[in-house]
Amino acid sequence: MKSGMKLLSVVLLFAGLVLVNYLASSIPARLDLTAERIFTLSPGTKTLLAKIEEPIQLDFYFSRSLSTLPLPFRDYADRVREMLGQYVRASRGKIVLNLIDPKPDTTEEEKATAAGLAPQTWGANRQFYCGLVAIQADQQKVIPALSTDREQFLEFDLSQLIYQTQLLDRPKLGLLSSLPLWARMDFAAMQNGRMPQSQMVVSEWEKTFEIVDVEPTAEVLPASLDVLVIIHPQNLSRKLQFAIDQFLLSGKPVFLALDPSSRYFRSRGNQMAMMGGPAPNISSDLPELLRGWGIVYDAQSVVGDPDDATPVQVAPGNVVRYPIWLSLTKNSFNATALPTSQLESMLLVESGSFSLKEGTGLTLTPLLESSALSGTLPGMVVNMAQPEDLGRQITASGRKTMAALVQGRFKSAFPEGLPKEEKPAEATPKPDDKGAPPPAPAKAAADAKAAPALKESPAKSTLLLIADSDWLFDDYSVRKLNFLGTAAYEPINDNLAFAGNALDFLSGSQDLISIRGKGTSLRPFKVVHEMEVHAQQKYQEQLTALEARLNKVQSQLSELEGKKTEGGRLIATPEIARSIEEFRRQQAKLRGERREIRKSLREGIAALENRLLLLNLLATPALVGCFGFWFYYRRRK
């Protein structure tokens, strides 16, 4: 009877454990104890999922059946699957997840290839799939390869995929730039067989927007633009500036990047000077527009900041801090503004600054600011001074605003309406042979029918202004890699993230902004790392001293090599012999100390690992035991 009860108890215990694990996996609630909440969906993602109108099907392709697949790839695939499960639960039935194993020579593999998934490789050209396809009605978007390199952007990539799947018509982005950010296929490039490459910032914008090119020589803006991007404008006609003014006053957003000192145009100027040509204008400004909008900007002054100076190698072995190349850190960003709340670092190159006049009625929200030690330098000084001399010429004058949101009801910079371009006088047209008067110009008739010009914003308008343009180039934002045989780009800072945030904010899709800049699950073991560094420093000094004495004795031995007798015997004075013997004793002693340090290091790490192992083993039983004692005590009472 007792044995039967014991067997029944064991069976019930096993069944209880199975039920507990099943219930734990079925409960939608999760506890995220990571430092950066990387396993918790951001508010932007939840808002985005709440806006889904038609069901979305997610097909996650992963080669799970490959037994030889390395463990890191499997762990990351589990991370992706768990994240997708959270999307399914948060969508309340609007997202359906399918897990697909594309085994070789199967219909699943054919579907993966047809959808545009790219096989990844490891080892000796072995391939596996890890990609995602999103389908809504007849819309289909793909992430060809989910790789561990973009783990910190995983949630953003997934949310962006879902957002793009729901876009029937992408917003139109008007791009007006004097810089070669957007590659255009011209006849010369076709003749040479070269495909021009756009800068990564434009490639990222193209994922979300339909980019419409606006020529600097145009007089009007294309119709139906949703947002206007102006980068380093030069020599714009007054009519085009009037069109920009009216675009902003109508309530549509404008992204404006000016620059007091463009590195791109300066390098071109150096090339043209070598060829005897005129130097181009390296600065950009829209004085009439900015003055009318109440914005103060000096196109001839550059911000210098010793606190945020970037280390630059000016010669082999010579690294100086360049105070006009600003490596901005967390303290430089507005933590409460959506475009910058999640950013960690940016690089601005010879940036300017601006402020807002009093009495405009507008609101200026700083996004990027220099430190309190910063000051301004004339552009001419920047061009002529050496990097190491610039720091001594900076007079601290307080924080400078280098990027900001300007919002409110703007007043027109052209209160008199459409400006009339001054053109050379033309000959008065003569009547025809029949004496009929000449026809009126068609353009004048069109201008007469134009809508009345706005003198003030009827509602709130938004201008995002940044006083630098070089940060948009790949040279200052990404590092080119060769990942698994294909070209890949790794962000070296948050320049691209800021560009994406800014346009997402201005275009109205603010849900994606809070997702950027999340952490990674690959957390370094800082305690062990600090122990290793401390031990390394401890014996490295002794090793350095040892090497110095060794070199000294080696030089003494080299001198003795020239003092051989005919028999080839080495002659050494008693002093040199004693020095060599003493050095050998010191060498043996130092090697013994180094051995002890390394032994202590291994013992310290092993002891720490044992403590953590013991803690992991005993934590759960201890908690269960405490709960049992508490329950027993409550029951007794």
N, C-alpha and C positions, 0 to 999 in steps of 0.2 A: 504493500500500500504506500509506504513512504517513498520507495523508488519510483512508483508511478507519479506521485505528487512532485518529486524532484524533476522528473522528465517533463511533466506538464509545465512546471515553472520555467525550465530552460526554453521550451517551445514558446511560451508566452513572452518571455524576455526577448527572444529573437524576433518574434512578430512585432513586439513593441518597438524595437530598434528600427525595423523596416518601416513601420508606420510613421515613426518620428521623422525619418529621413524623407519619406514621401511627402508628409505634410510640410516639412521645412522647404522642400523644393517647389511645392505648390503655392505656398503663401507668397503673394506679390510683394510684400514688404521686404526691404533689404536694409542692412546697416552698413554704411560706408564709413570706415574709420581711416581712410587714406588722408594724407595731409592736404591734397588739392582737390579732394572729392571727385576723383577721376572716374569712379564707378557710379556717379549720380548724374542723372540727366540735368542739364542746365535749364533755367527758366525759359530761355529762348527756344530750346528744343521742345519743351512741353507746350509752349504757345503755338509753335509751328505745327505740332501734331494735332492740336485742337482745331486748327483751321482746315484740316483735310476734309474735303467734301465727298470725293469718290474713293472707294477702296484702292489701296496700293499693294501690289504683290512684290515681295522681296525674295529673290532667288539667290541664296548664298552658296556658291560653288567652292568646295574645299576637298582636296584629295585625301580624305581621312584614311582610306584603305591602304595607303602606302606605308608599310611597316617600317621602312628605312628612313622615313622623314625625320629630320632632327627635331628634338624636343622643343627648342624655342619656337619653331614654326607652329607646332601643335598648340603650345601654350597661347600663342598670339591668336590663333584661329578660335580657341575657346574663349578668349577675351572678346573677340568680335561677335561670336555667337551669343555670349551673355549680354553684350550691349544691344544687339538686335532684339533679344528677348525683352529687354526693358522698353524698347521702342514699341514692340507689339502690345505690351501691357498698358503703356501710357496712351496709346492711340485708341483704346477702347473699341477694338474690333475693326478699325479702319485700315490696319496693316496686317497682312498675312505673310508669314515667313515659311519658306521652303528650304530645307537643307538638302543639298544635292552633292553626291560624290561622283565626280566625272572620271570614272575609271577608264583606262586606255581602251580604245577601240569599242566604245559604247555610244549609244545615242546621246547620253548625257554629255560626253566629251564633245560631240558634234554640236550640241546646243550651246555649250560654253564658247566654242570657237565662233559659231555664227553670231552670238550676242556681242562679240568683241572683247572677250576676256583674253588676257595675255598670260601664257604659262610662265611661271618663274622657275629659275634653275638653282641647283645647289650641287656641290660635289662635282663629279665627272659628268657635267651636262645632264644631270637628272632633272626632270621637270615635274612640277606640281601646280595645281590651280588654287588660288585663293582670291576670289573676286566676287563682286555683287552686282546684280541686275535689278533695277526697279522698274515696274510696269504699272501704268495707270491708263486704262482704256487703250488708245493706240499710241500713247507716249511711252518711250523706253529710254532710260538713262543707265549708264554703266560706270562702275569703278573697275577698270581692267585688272588691277592688281592691288590688293591690300597688303602693304609691306610694313615691317616693324619700324622702318625709318620714319614713318608718319604716325606712330602710335599716339603722340601728343596731339595730333590733329584728327584722331579717329572720329570723335563725336561730330566735329565740324564737317568732315567729309561725308559722313552718313546723313547729317541733316541737310547739307547742301544738295546731296543727291535727291532727297525727298522733295526739297524745295524746287529744284530744277525740273523734276518730273511733273510737277503741277503747273508749270509755266507754259501756257499755250502760246503766248507771244512775249518774247523777252523785251524788257524795257529798252528804249532807245537812248543811247549815250552819245552825245555829240562830243567829239574829241578835236580840240583846236590846239595844236602844238607846233612850235618851231624846232623841237627836238625829234630825232629819229627813233621814237619809241615804238611806233607801229610800222612794221615792215610792209613795203609796197612792192609788188612785182613790176619792175620796169623792163624796157626792152634790153637794156645793157645787161641786166642780171640774167635774162633769158638767154642772151647770146653767150654769156660765160658759163651757163649751166649751174649757176649758184642760186639757191633758194634763200632769200633774205629771211632773217629770224627776228621776230618781234621781241621786245624786252618782256621779261616774265610778268611784269605788272600788267601789261596789256593782255597777255595770254590769260591771266587770271580774270581780268574784267570780261573777256570774251566768253567765259563760261556762264556768265549771268546776264550780260547785256549784248544787245545788237549795236555794235559801234558804227557810228556814222562819221565819216571824215569831214571836217570843216576846214577849208583852206583859209590861211591867214589873209589872203587877198579878197575873200568874199565880202559882200556888203550886207547880206542877210543870213540868218540862221536857217538850217533846214527845218521843215515843218515836223510837228509831232514829236519833238525831243522831250524825253522825260527828265533828263539831267544833263548838264553841260559841264565838261571838264576843259579847263584852259590851263596850259602848261607853258611857262616861259614865253609869254606873248611878246611879239616884236612887230612894230610897224603896222599895227592894225588901223584900218580906216576909221574915221569918226562914225560912219554909218554902221559899221560892224560893232563898234563900241556901243552905239545907241541900241542896236538889236540885243546885245548882251544885257544892257541896262534894263530894257523892257522885259527880257526873259526873267531876270531876277525879280523885278517888281511884280510880275504876274503870279508869283508864288512858287515858281519852279526853282529847284536848288542849283547852285553853282559851286563847283570845286575849282579853286584858283591857286596855282602854284607859281609864285614869282621867285626871282633869284637875283641878288645883287652881284653875284660872282659865279657864273656857270663854268665848271671845270671842262665841260664838253666844248663850249665855244672858245675857251682859253687854249685848249689843245689844238683846235682848228686854227686859231689865230697864230700860234707858233709855227704851224705848217705853212700857212699863207705868208708869214713874214719871211721864212726861208726861201720862198719862191718869189718874193718881191711884191706880194699882193697886199691890199689893205687889211688891217686887223678888224675882225667883226666885233660887234657890241656884245660884251659878255654879261651885261645886266639886262633885266626886264622890268617893266613898270607900266602901269595904266594910270597915270597921274590924274587925268580928268575924271575917270570913273571913281577912283579911290577918294579923291577930294570931294566929289559930289556925295559919296556915301558916308563921309565922315571918318575915313580911315587914314591914319598917319603912317607913312612908310617911306623910308629913305633908301633909294636904290643904290646909293654909293657907300653904305656902311655895312660891315660884316660883324657878326657877333663873335667875340672871343671869350672863352671860358676856361681858365686853368683847372677848374675842378672836374670838368667833363672832357678834358683834352684827350685825344686819341694818340697812343704810341705809334710812331711812324718811323720806319727805318730809312734814313736819308743816305746811308753809306754802309758797307759791310761792317758789322759790329758796332754801328753808331745808331742808336734808337733815341729819338727825342719825342717829347710830348707836344703834339700839334694842337694849339688851343682853338683853332678855327675849324677843326674837324671834331665835331661834338659826338662823343659816344654817350648817348643819353641812357640813363638807368631809371629804375622804378620811381625815384624821387622827381624825375622830370615830367612824369605823366599825370594827367588829371584822372584820379582813381574813380571819380564819380561820373565822368562823361562816358557815354557808350562807345565812341570810337577808340578810346584809349584805356578803358577800365581794366582790360585783361593783358595789356602789353608789358613787356619787361625791358626791352632795349631797342634803340634805333641809332642810326648813324646819319647825321646831317653834315654836309660838306659846304663850308663857307656860307652859312645861312645868314639871312637878315632877320629883322624883327619889325613889329608894328604895334600900334596902339589905336585907341578909339577916341575921337574928339568928344568933349563934353557937350551935352545938349542935343545929341543926335536922337535920343530916345531908343537907341539900339542896345542890345545886350551882347557883351563880348565874354565868351566862356573860353579861357585858355585851355589848350590841349597839350601843348609842349612848351616847356619853359626851361631856361638856363638857370644856373645856380646864382646865389647872391653875390658871388665873386666875379661875375661876368661883366664885360664892358663891350664897347663897340670900337672898331678900327676902320679907318678909311680904306676903301677898296684899293687905292693906289699903293698904300703901304703893304697890303697883303700881297700884291703882285711883285713887289721889289724886295721885301725883307726875307731873311732866312728864317726857317721854322723855329730855330732856337732863340731868335731875337724877338719873336712876336709876343711871347709871354711877358717880357719886361715892358712892353708898350701898352699893356692893358690896364686901364684904370677902372677899378670895380665901381659899378653904378647901379647895382641891383639886378633882380631877375628880369629877363627879357622874354617876351611872348613871341614864339617862332611859329606856332600854329594855333588856330582858334576857330571857334564857331561864332559867327556874327549873325544875330537873329533879331527880328523885329520888323517894323514897317519902314522900309527904306524910302528915302526921297530920291527922285530921279536926278542923275548927274546932267541931264539935258532938259531943264525945265522949259525951254523954249520949243521943245519938240524935235522932230527929225532934223539933224544938222544938214546944211547944204555944203557939199564939197566944192571947194574953189577949183574951177577948171579954166583953162585958157579960153579967151573969148573966141567964139566961132562966128564965121561969116553969116550974116542974116540971110535965110533962104529966100529966094526970089520966087515970085509967082510964075506959074507955068505959062505956056504959050497962049492959053485961052484966057489968061487973066485971073484964074482961080487962085485964092490964097493958099499958101502951103499948109499941109496937114500938121496938126499939133503933135508933138512927140508922144509916142505911146507910153513912155516911162513916166512922163509928167501926168498923164491921165491916170496911170496906175497909182502914183503917189497921192493924187487927189482923192482916190477912193479908199486910201489906207485908214485903218481904225485910229481913233484918237489916241494920242500918246498918254501913257500913265505918268502922272506926276508924283505919285506916292503909292506904295504897296497897299492894296485894299485889305490885305490880310497879312499874316506873318510870313516872311520870307527868310531863307537860310543861305548863308554864304560860308563855306569852309575855306579858310585862307591859310596857306603855309608859305613861308618865305625861303624856300629852297626847292630846287628841281633835280639836283644830282642824285638824291636818295632814290629816285625812281629807276635808275639804271641798275642792271644786273651786277656791275662791278662793285656796287656798294650794298647789295642786298642778298645775293645768293652765291653759293659755291657749286660749281659744276662737278658732278660725279659720274662715274661709270658703274651703274648698279646692275649686276646680273646681265652684263652685255649691252645694256641700253643706257642712253644718256639720261641722267637725272639731276635734279637741282635741289640742293639743301639750303634752306634759309640760314643765314648767319646772324640775322637779327629779326626784328619785327617790322621792317620797312614794308614788306609785302602785306603783312597783316593789317598795318595801318591803312594802306591804300585800299584794301578790301573793305575794312570796317567803314572807312569814310564814305565809299560809294554805296555800301549797303545801308548806311544810315541816311544818306541823302536821298536814295531811291525809295525809301520807305520800308524795305525789308530789314527791320532792326532785329528780327528774331535770331539771326545768325551771329550777331555781334558778341553776345555773352558767351559763345561757345569757344572762341579762339583762345589760344594760349593755355590750354589745360596741360596737366603734367603727364608723366609716364609711369607705368607700373614697375619699371626697372629702377628701383630705388637703391642707391649705393649704401653699403653698410658702413656708415660714417665712423663708428667707434673702431672697427677693425682697421679701416683706412688710416685713421689718426694714429693708431698704435704702430702701424707699419711706417708711417712717415716719421714719427718720433724716433723709432729705432733706427731708421735709415739715416736721419740727421745725426743721431748720437754716434754711430760708428763711422759715418762718412768723413767727419772731421779728422778722426784718427787715421783713416785710410789716406786722406790727403797729406797729412803730416808724414806718414810712412813713405808715400811716394816721393815726397820732396827729399827726405833723407836718403832714399834709395838712389835717386838721381845724382845726389851729391857724391855718394860713394862710387857710383859708376864712373863719374868723371875722374875721380882720383885713380880708379883702376886703369882708366884709359891712359892717364899720364904715365902710370907705371909700365904700360905696355912698351913704351919706347926705351926703357932702361933694362933691356935684357942682355945677359952675357952671351958669350959664344955658345955656351951649352943650352941656351934657351930657357934658363931658369929665371923665374921672376924674383927680382930683388925688392923686398919690402922692409922698411924700417920697423923697429919695434912699435913706434907710435902708430903707424898705419895698420899694423897687424892687430894692435889692441883696439883701434877704431873699428876695424872690420868685425872683430869678435863681439865688441859691444853692440854694434849695429845688428848683428845676427841675433843676439839675445833680445834686443828690443823688438826685432821683427817677430820672433817667436812669441814674445809676450803679447804684442798687439794682435797677432793672429788668434791667440788664445782668448783675448778679450772680445775680439770680433765674433768668435765662435760662441762665447757665452751670451753675447747680446742677441745673436740670432736664435740661440736656444731659448732665451727668455722670451723673445718675440713669439716663437712657435708655441711655447707653453702658455703665454698670455692669451693668444688667439684660441688655443685648444680649450683653455679654462672657460673663456667667454662662450664658445660654442657649446660646451657641456652645460653651462648654466642656462643658456637659452633652450637647449634640448630638454633639460629637466623642467624648465618652466612650461614649455609647450606640452609635455607629457602630464604634468600635474595640475595645470590650470583648470582643465575641464573637470577632472574628478574632484578637485577642491571646491569648485563652484557647485557641483552637484551635491557634494557632501554638506556644504554650508546650507544649501536649500533644504536638504533632507533633515538636518538638525533643526532648522527653523520650522519646517513643517511638523516635525515630531513635537517640538516644544508647543507650537500653537494647538496641535491636536490634544496634547496632554492637558492644556489649560481648558 
